Structures are given as structure tokens and as C-alpha cells.
Amino acid sequence: MPLTTRRRAVTILATALAGTVAAPAYAHAAESGGHRPLRRAHAHNDYLHQRPLHDALSHGFTSVEADIFLVDGDLLVAHEPADLDPARTLRSLYLDPLLARVKANHGSVYRGHHRPVQLLIDIKTDGVAAYLELDRQLRNYRRMLSSCSDGHVRLGAVTPVISGDRAARVPMEAQRVRYAFYDGRLDDLGSAAPASFIPLISSNWTQSFSWRGVGQFLAAEREKLHAIVATAHDRGQRVRFWATPDVAGPERDAVWTELLAARVDHINTDDLAGLERFLRARGQ
């Protein structure tokens, strides 16, 4: 067989093995520049980037955030109602591209990297109704998703975590089988809810800490940060803070350095390249 014909045959076979959803050229591990994925990198308001999801993955991020609204029976991705576009659905921007990538990469979002990528879904309104539609949609992607059945967690390539409207908790807790998990708050650290339901604790940085990266981090506040993380980790939960400084400069670097030292699991940013540089420079 001529070399060009052989290459064409290999390409056709690889496409067939990847499944029925065609994967774009940037769906492979090379998208993260050949580096290991960044375990602590979280893309806040990810959908505002030029290429939602794909820009974050190109920088090695392992957690992305999408805000959703329930509109005419579908889930649209936007930050404000004025920005709603029927073409920008959760399926088209996130679920379908993730499925294509998982198929192309033999069961992982990043080829050879078997930790789940977190899809943080922030329900903006209509918590119960929006979650019920979300649950219906997620079941169509269940082969790639982490799940919980009667309290037993099975990790998949993608772990959806539900944030935002607190009303979504009620139908979630009533389910015997779920394909999503709940984003808790600091009050949930002492609750009876297990990590199989609340694997993530998120909080507004400014409501717990006065420090914004200028001057010294007060010892009492540093101890509080470390205590929050230690308590969560003892319960098998991860930690994320939003509203941390996100303008490039020494103040942001100072806060990010403290978050790393405290072993905070997800560092929140809109500056994908900036956080990638920061983490890779520190061996993360």
C-alpha cells in the first residue's frame, strides 16, 4: 500500500474509533502546549472568552465555569439576560465539545490525564426547573460524566458541579442517581452533607478576608485560610474562592501565592494566560 494511502486509512480508522461526534483539530492533549494540565486552574466566566472551553483547555485549565438560564425549555449560557443567544446553549458550547474531546482522547479530556475536568454550572434563575432540565440533558452524556448512585461516586472524564441558585439543592438531594454534584458554601463545612454530594466548597474571598494582596497578610487571616482548607480536605472536599484580585500585578501574585501555600484547590481567574504562567513558573 502506498504511504499516502496508508496514512489516509489510518486517519479514517482513527476518526471511526473516536465515535460519531467529530473532534476538532484542537481537541488533543497538544492543546495544552504539551505540558501537564493545571490541576488548580479554574476559568471563571469561561464563556466570555473568544472560544469558550477551548481557550481554557489550550492553557491547560482543569475547571471551567458556565452560567446558565432556562429559556423556552433549553439551557442558554450567558452572564446577564440581555446577553442570551439561542445559539449559545450549554450543549453546543460545553457538553458536545467535551464529548468530542473525550472520545478523541480515549476517555479523557486531556489524553493520558485521568483526573476529571470540572464543569462548574452556575444556575442564575429558576433553580429547580433549570436543574431538572439540566439533569435531563446530562443523562444523554452520562458515559463521560462522574456520577453518584446511592452515595457511591464513580469518577468520569467530566464532573459537573452545580452552583448558583440554591433551590437546585432540593431536587438534587432527592435523587438516588445523579450526574452532577453540589457546590457548597462555608456553612456546609460543618454540615452532615458528605463529599459525595458536596465535593466543592466555594466562597467570596472578600467576605472572609480583608487582605487584597497589599502589605502583609495578617497572621490571623492566614490561619483562618489554612483552617478552612484543612477542614475541607479532611472531609474529602475541595476549596475555591471567587472575587480574589484578578488584575495583573504584585497584589494578585501575592494572593495567588498564599492560595497555593494553603493548598486551595481551584484558583479563580479570567486571565487564562496569566494564571498559566504563574502556575507553570511554580512547578504546578
C-alpha positions as CSV (number, residue, x, y, z in Angstrom):
1,M,0.0,0.0,0.0
2,P,1.5,3.4,-0.9
3,L,2.5,5.6,2.1
4,T,-0.1,8.3,1.4
5,T,-2.9,5.7,1.1
6,R,-1.8,4.1,4.3
7,R,-1.8,7.4,6.1
8,R,-5.3,8.1,4.8
9,A,-6.5,4.7,6.0
10,V,-5.1,5.3,9.5
11,T,-6.8,8.7,9.6
12,I,-10.1,7.2,8.7
13,L,-9.8,4.4,11.3
14,A,-8.9,6.9,14.0
15,T,-11.9,9.0,13.2
16,A,-14.2,6.0,13.3
17,L,-12.8,4.9,16.7
18,A,-13.3,8.4,18.1
19,G,-17.1,8.0,17.7
20,T,-19.8,9.7,15.8
21,V,-19.0,13.2,17.1
22,A,-16.2,14.7,15.0
23,A,-13.4,16.1,17.2
24,P,-11.8,19.4,16.1
25,A,-8.1,19.5,15.5
26,Y,-7.5,21.3,18.8
27,A,-9.2,18.5,20.8
28,H,-6.0,16.7,21.7
29,A,-3.5,16.9,24.6
30,A,-1.2,19.1,22.4
31,E,-3.8,21.9,23.1
32,S,-2.2,22.5,26.5
33,G,1.2,23.1,24.8
34,G,2.5,19.6,25.6
35,H,2.5,20.5,29.4
36,R,0.7,18.6,32.1
37,P,-2.8,20.1,32.8
38,L,-3.0,22.6,35.6
39,R,-4.8,21.0,38.5
40,R,-5.5,24.3,40.3
41,A,-6.6,26.4,37.3
42,H,-10.3,27.5,37.2
43,A,-11.7,29.6,34.3
44,H,-14.2,32.0,35.9
45,N,-17.0,33.1,33.5
46,D,-15.3,30.9,30.9
47,Y,-18.0,31.5,28.2
48,L,-16.9,35.2,27.9
49,H,-13.7,34.1,26.1
50,Q,-13.4,34.1,22.3
51,R,-13.5,30.3,22.2
52,P,-15.5,29.1,25.3
53,L,-14.0,26.0,26.8
54,H,-11.3,25.6,24.1
55,D,-9.3,28.7,25.2
56,A,-9.3,27.4,28.7
57,L,-8.2,23.9,27.6
58,S,-5.5,25.4,25.4
59,H,-4.0,26.9,28.6
60,G,-4.3,23.6,30.5
61,F,-7.2,24.5,32.7
62,T,-9.0,21.7,34.5
63,S,-12.0,23.6,35.7
64,V,-14.3,25.9,33.7
65,E,-17.4,27.8,34.7
66,A,-20.6,28.4,32.7
67,D,-23.6,30.5,33.8
68,I,-27.0,29.2,32.6
69,F,-30.6,30.4,32.2
70,L,-33.6,28.2,31.4
71,V,-35.2,29.8,28.3
72,D,-38.0,28.1,26.4
73,G,-37.1,24.7,27.6
74,D,-33.3,24.9,26.8
75,L,-30.3,26.0,28.8
76,L,-28.6,29.1,27.4
77,V,-25.2,30.3,28.5
78,A,-24.8,34.0,29.4
79,H,-23.9,36.3,32.3
80,E,-26.9,38.5,32.0
81,P,-30.4,38.1,30.4
82,A,-29.5,40.8,27.9
83,D,-26.7,38.6,26.5
84,L,-28.9,35.5,25.9
85,D,-28.5,33.9,22.4
86,P,-30.4,30.8,21.4
87,A,-27.3,29.5,19.6
88,R,-25.2,29.6,22.8
89,T,-26.5,26.6,24.6
90,L,-24.8,24.5,27.3
91,R,-24.8,21.6,24.9
92,S,-23.2,23.5,22.0
93,L,-20.6,25.4,24.0
94,Y,-19.6,22.7,26.6
95,L,-21.3,19.3,26.5
96,D,-20.9,18.4,22.9
97,P,-17.3,19.7,22.6
98,L,-16.3,17.9,25.8
99,L,-17.9,14.7,24.5
100,A,-16.0,15.0,21.2
101,R,-12.7,15.6,23.1
102,V,-13.3,12.7,25.5
103,K,-13.9,10.3,22.5
104,A,-10.9,11.6,20.6
105,N,-8.6,11.3,23.7
106,H,-9.7,7.7,24.6
107,G,-11.8,8.6,27.6
108,S,-10.1,11.7,29.0
109,V,-10.4,15.4,28.4
110,Y,-6.6,15.6,28.3
111,R,-5.1,12.5,26.7
112,G,-3.2,10.5,29.3
113,H,-4.5,12.6,32.2
114,H,-7.2,10.7,34.1
115,R,-8.3,13.2,36.6
116,P,-11.8,14.6,35.9
117,V,-12.2,18.1,34.5
118,Q,-14.7,20.1,36.5
119,L,-17.6,21.8,34.7
120,L,-19.0,24.3,37.2
121,I,-22.5,25.2,36.1
122,D,-23.9,28.3,37.8
123,I,-27.7,28.4,37.6
124,K,-28.7,32.0,37.5
125,T,-32.5,31.7,38.0
126,D,-35.3,29.1,38.3
127,G,-33.2,26.8,40.3
128,V,-35.5,23.8,40.5
129,A,-36.8,23.9,36.9
130,A,-33.3,24.7,35.5
131,Y,-31.8,21.8,37.4
132,L,-34.4,19.3,36.2
133,E,-33.8,20.3,32.6
134,L,-30.0,20.1,33.2
135,D,-30.4,16.7,34.7
136,R,-32.4,15.6,31.7
137,Q,-29.6,16.8,29.4
138,L,-26.7,15.4,31.4
139,R,-28.1,11.9,31.2
140,N,-27.5,12.0,27.4
141,Y,-23.8,12.5,28.2
142,R,-23.6,10.1,31.2
143,R,-20.9,7.9,29.6
144,M,-18.3,10.7,30.1
145,L,-19.7,12.1,33.4
146,S,-18.9,11.4,37.0
147,S,-21.9,10.1,38.8
148,C,-23.2,9.3,42.3
149,S,-25.5,6.3,42.9
150,D,-26.8,5.7,46.5
151,G,-23.9,7.7,47.8
152,H,-21.2,5.8,45.8
153,V,-19.2,8.0,43.5
154,R,-17.9,6.9,40.1
155,L,-15.5,9.3,38.5
156,G,-15.7,10.1,34.8
157,A,-13.9,12.4,32.4
158,V,-16.0,15.3,33.4
159,T,-17.5,16.2,36.8
160,P,-20.5,18.7,36.6
161,V,-20.9,20.7,39.8
162,I,-24.0,22.8,40.3
163,S,-23.6,26.3,41.7
164,G,-25.7,29.5,41.8
165,D,-29.4,29.3,42.7
166,R,-29.6,27.4,46.0
167,A,-33.0,26.0,45.2
168,A,-31.4,23.4,43.0
169,R,-30.3,21.5,46.1
170,V,-33.7,20.2,46.9
171,P,-34.2,18.1,43.7
172,M,-30.6,17.0,43.8
173,E,-30.7,15.6,47.3
174,A,-33.9,13.7,46.4
175,Q,-32.2,11.8,43.6
176,R,-30.9,8.2,44.0
177,V,-28.7,8.6,40.9
178,R,-27.1,11.9,39.9
179,Y,-24.8,13.0,37.2
180,A,-23.9,16.3,39.0
181,F,-22.7,17.4,42.4
182,Y,-23.4,20.4,44.6
183,D,-21.2,23.5,45.2
184,G,-21.3,24.2,48.9
185,R,-20.6,27.3,50.9
186,L,-18.5,27.8,54.1
187,D,-21.6,27.0,56.1
188,D,-21.6,23.5,54.6
189,L,-18.2,22.7,56.1
190,G,-19.8,21.7,59.4
191,S,-22.9,20.1,57.9
192,A,-23.7,16.4,57.6
193,A,-23.8,16.5,53.8
194,P,-21.0,14.2,52.6
195,A,-18.4,14.9,49.9
196,S,-20.3,12.6,47.7
197,F,-22.9,15.3,47.5
198,I,-20.8,18.4,48.2
199,P,-17.3,17.8,46.8
200,L,-16.6,21.6,46.4
201,I,-16.7,24.5,48.9
202,S,-16.8,27.9,47.3
203,S,-16.8,31.3,48.9
204,N,-16.4,35.0,48.2
205,W,-12.9,36.0,49.3
206,T,-13.9,39.5,50.3
207,Q,-16.5,38.2,52.8
208,S,-13.9,36.2,54.7
209,F,-10.7,38.2,54.3
210,S,-9.8,41.9,54.3
211,W,-6.4,41.3,52.6
212,R,-6.2,42.1,48.9
213,G,-2.5,41.5,48.4
214,V,-1.2,44.8,49.6
215,G,1.1,44.8,52.6
216,Q,1.3,41.8,55.0
217,F,-1.3,39.0,55.2
218,L,-2.4,39.1,58.8
219,A,-1.4,36.0,60.7
220,A,-5.0,35.5,61.9
221,E,-6.4,35.6,58.4
222,R,-3.7,33.2,57.1
223,E,-4.5,30.8,59.9
224,K,-8.2,31.1,59.0
225,L,-7.5,30.3,55.3
226,H,-5.4,27.3,56.2
227,A,-8.0,26.1,58.7
228,I,-10.8,26.3,56.0
229,V,-8.8,24.3,53.6
230,A,-7.7,21.7,56.1
231,T,-11.2,21.2,57.3
232,A,-12.5,20.7,53.8
233,H,-9.7,18.4,52.8
234,D,-10.3,16.3,55.9
235,R,-13.9,15.8,54.7
236,G,-12.7,15.0,51.1
237,Q,-13.8,18.4,49.8
238,R,-12.1,20.9,47.5
239,V,-12.0,24.7,48.0
240,R,-12.4,27.6,45.7
241,F,-12.6,31.4,46.3
242,W,-14.1,33.9,43.9
243,A,-13.6,37.7,44.0
244,T,-9.9,37.4,44.6
245,P,-7.8,40.1,42.9
246,D,-7.5,39.4,39.2
247,V,-5.7,42.4,37.8
248,A,-2.1,41.5,36.7
249,G,0.4,42.8,39.3
250,P,2.2,42.1,42.6
251,E,-1.1,42.2,44.6
252,R,-2.6,39.4,42.5
253,D,0.6,37.4,42.6
254,A,0.7,37.8,46.4
255,V,-2.8,36.4,46.9
256,W,-2.2,33.6,44.4
257,T,1.0,32.7,46.3
258,E,-0.9,32.4,49.6
259,L,-3.7,30.3,47.9
260,L,-1.0,27.9,46.7
261,A,0.7,27.8,50.1
262,A,-2.7,27.0,51.7
263,R,-3.4,24.3,49.1
264,V,-6.5,25.9,47.8
265,D,-7.7,23.5,45.1
266,H,-9.0,26.0,42.4
267,I,-7.6,29.4,41.7
268,N,-10.2,31.6,40.1
269,T,-9.3,33.9,37.1
270,D,-10.5,35.5,33.9
271,D,-6.8,35.8,32.8
272,L,-6.1,32.4,31.4
273,A,-2.6,33.1,30.2
274,G,-1.7,35.0,33.3
275,L,-2.6,32.1,35.7
276,E,-1.0,29.6,33.4
277,R,2.3,31.5,33.5
278,F,2.1,31.9,37.3
279,L,1.4,28.2,37.9
280,R,3.9,26.8,35.5
281,A,6.6,29.1,36.8
282,R,6.0,27.5,40.2
283,G,6.0,23.9,39.0
284,Q,2.3,23.5,39.2
